[in-house]
Amino acid sequence: MNTDRFAAFTDDAAQLDEWISGFSSALNTGEPTSHKLAKQSYFPVKEGYHLLSPLFATSLVSRSTPENGCVTLW
């Protein structure tokens, strides 16, 4: 990895090495994973399944009522 671009932000070699290590690990693809709290659904299609992942908080679409123990604060 070319460190010249990051070197413009620090004169500390240890800091530069830490940044390079951090960015390198963030870009390491490894095995595909998802967060354990991610909400995902598999939708059947002819070829198998599509993985659907909502882009909004599911709490915003849940019905909140005092009867089910949920209270909306907004």
MOKA-V19966 format. One record per residue. RES is the residue in one small letter. PHI is phi as a letter, one per 30 degrees, with the letter a starting at -180 (999 if undefined). D_FIRST is the distance of its C-alpha to the first C-alpha in Angstrom with 1 decimal. Layout:
BEGIN
res = [RES/RES]
phi = [PHI/PHI]
d_first = [D_FIRST/D_FIRST]
END
This chain:
BEGIN
res = [m/n/t/d/r/f/a/a/f/t/d/d/a/a/q/l/d/e/w/i/s/g/f/s/s/a/l/n/t/g/e/p/t/s/h/k/l/a/k/q/s/y/f/p/v/k/e/g/y/h/l/l/s/p/l/f/a/t/s/l/v/s/r/s/t/p/e/n/g/c/v/t/l/w]
phi = [999/d/c/e/d/d/d/d/c/a/c/d/d/d/d/d/d/d/d/d/d/d/d/d/d/d/d/d/d/h/d/d/b/b/d/d/c/d/c/b/b/c/c/d/b/e/d/k/b/c/c/c/b/d/c/b/d/d/d/d/c/d/d/c/b/d/d/c/i/c/b/d/c/c]
d_first = [0.0/3.8/6.1/9.2/10.1/10.4/12.1/14.9/16.0/16.6/17.8/17.6/14.9/15.9/15.5/12.0/11.1/13.1/11.5/7.9/10.0/12.1/9.9/8.3/11.9/13.2/11.3/12.5/15.6/17.8/21.4/22.7/24.5/26.5/27.7/31.0/32.8/31.8/34.9/34.6/37.3/37.5/39.6/41.4/41.0/42.4/39.2/38.7/37.3/35.1/33.4/34.5/32.9/34.7/32.9/35.5/36.8/39.5/41.5/42.1/43.9/45.8/49.5/50.1/53.7/55.6/57.2/54.0/52.9/50.4/50.9/49.1/48.5/47.8]
END
